[in-house]
Every structure is written in structure tokens, then in C-alpha cells.
């Protein structure tokens, strides 16, 4: 009798131990699963937050130098000294003139398929800060190709063309091409190709934001434009 009771107790204890081990294993499994699930959720949440932050548009106003680097540099260079002769040098230009041109581009009173959409995205503050930025840059000097002292280009610049009543360029832009702030732009050192192109667009009316220049250019031949533009490139 005692032996049967002992065996029964022994079996019960044995089964109890097995059950405890079983339940302990289950508990460990559930704990581990919960930890993994929580870690995955936290990782996913962090990744989602990071992606969302990366997708947010940049906030804060760009400085003039940042706009110059991101928008203007491709055509005019960061310092405003364009390496492309059909794109104007902006460095050292009067800020009032630069700002006026940007406003004219935005309003389409100066037509240009490249500059109009760019200027349309600029605020008045952007235009003013950009104008000030480029005006403060040092212009690189250049030389005339053939129109130096005594040339046709010099004669037109300093004395005009009497037979067609073309006034001397120096009368408005100065003997050295420095221009007059708030009135007339600096010409000295400007690319000859750009200056000649602008004279032609004044003559055809494609550029119509300077009536005085339209009247002057209408009286000039291609050869005269080329000569004076070359001379202006070497001014300093």
C-alpha cells in the first residue's frame, strides 16, 4: 500500500516538474516573441520617422550666395564672371541695374525664355539680395580682340557716329565704362558677344525695356555694333 502511494506521489511530482518546465519554456518563448515584435515596431517607427523627415521640404530662406550657387551659377558662375560669352558678367554691376533687370524679367517687360521663369520664382527680397551679392563680386578683366586705341570701336564709344546721329556711349556710361548707379549700367569688361547681341535685340525690338537704347541701336550697322562691343570688352 505504501509503495503504491509513493509511486503515485513520485509520478505526480514528475508530471508537475514536466509541466513546470513546459510552462517555463512557453513563457520564455512568449517573452522573446514580445521583445522581437516590440523591437521591430520601434525600428520600423524610427525608419518611418526618418523617411518622413527626409521627405519634408527644406525650410528657411536661402541666402543670396545659396541662390547664386543653386540657380545662377550654371550660366553666370557663382562669382558672376560668366565663362560663356553670350551670358553677361554680373560681377561688379550696379545693384540697382541688376535688380531692375530681374523685375523686368519677372514682369516679361524684358523677354527671355530662360530668365523669365527663373525670376518668376524670386521674391523682391531675393532680387535685392542677389543684386547686392553680385555687385559685390570682383569682375575679371578682359581685352579687346582688335578694337584698341584709334579703332572704330573707340571712335564710336567716345565720339559717337555723327552721320547717323548716334551719341557717344561715354556720354551715359562714362569714359571708362563704369556707368552711373541707378541710371546706366557698367559696360567695362563685359563680353563682346553679349554686348553685340543686346544691341541687335534693341534694334529688332526683342528687348524693349530701354527705349533710349532701342533708338540708338536702330541707327547702327552690324559692323559698328561689333566694333564698339569689342572695344567695351577691353575697357577698364
Secondary structure by P-SEA (a helix, b strand, c coil): caaaaaaaaaaaaaaaaaaaaaaaaaaaaaaaaaaaaaaaaaaaaaaaaaaaaaaccccccccaaaaaaaccccccccccccccccccccccccaaaaaaaaaaaaacccccccaaaaaaaccaaaaaaaaaaaaabbbbbbbbcccccccaaaaaaccccccccccccccccccccccccccbbbcccccaaaaaaaaaaaaaccccccaaaaaaaaaccaaaaaaaaaaaaacc
